[in-house]
Amino acid sequence: MSKKGSRNYAQYQKQAEQAQRLLSKLPPKMRIVVTILGVIVLIAAAIWYYLPEIEYLLTPDVPPIADPVQTPDGEEAEVYFFDVGQGDSILIRVGEYTMLIDASISSAGDAILQNLDALGVDDLDAVVATHPHADHIGAMEKVIENVPIETFYMPVLPASDTPTTRTYENMLDALDAQNVAVKQITDETQIPAPEGAVFEVLSPYDGDNWEETNDYSAVIRFTYGNVSFMLTGDAEAPVEERILETGADISCTVLKCGHHGSSSSTTPEFLRAVDPKVAIISCAEVNDYGHPHRETMQSLNDLGCQIMQTWRDGTILVLTNGTGYSVNTWSVGAGAIPAA
Ligand SMILES: [Zn+2]
């Protein structure tokens, strides 16, 4: 024992002897009471100290919603974040399966069709209109008229919030004319997924009543093997908060930042829970809203994730075999090029 240690020990012994002396001065009944109280205080202190560990041990071992699914050997999932100006358009492809999420602004229609053509996509298993704003369904009419669609998913807004815009009406007319099966998308919607993949719809809920149309956005977590993508449409802080409150595992390798990198989305709490390795922002270089906002960029920089932006990097392609992933840029002319 070191000199210091022996001195400490002697000190403790002295204190213990003092305590014993004090205790022995008390009447016998009182002595028992004080001893019991002392033990209770010690146990309480130990519980307090080890509370986090105890809580952890008592928490049932709930597996994440998307249990890692076995992916077909060597099959890769491709997720394209198209460079389509001030809007969103995302293509997911796994083998023969294809899903298009949003169709940006109307002027992006030709670019979207060209991209699909270059990728050899001549039909779509699923199309999701995250919410009925013109920067998400702008070119939907054109897509519906030119590419056969198996199932079209969209949120149903309360009557008072149902859009009356020409863009929306044209989309509905085109769906009708092409005889496309239309389904309401809610957190209960089961979207059939290809082998190795899972689609989880985290929002909206049936009967939601939000102030902002953005908050009706379909929020989809797409998982391929062990790699997940959080695709949030334009959902803002209230939706992110509700998703957090469910306590679901929402960790993802890739986050498409909500609402084009606006500070009204991608709250620090949500970002911490998603904990992405890659953040994608889909917006135009020059836009009326100042997207992406400084606060969002700050949060992403603080997290230290890789930040990719369509206005700067062009179309972004994330490839994954379900275990690893790579971030690339892509264009019709050059194909995929690993991002620096
Ligand atoms: Zn938008």
Residues whose N, C-alpha, C, O or C-beta is under 5 A from the ligand:
A	BS01	ZN	D135 D234
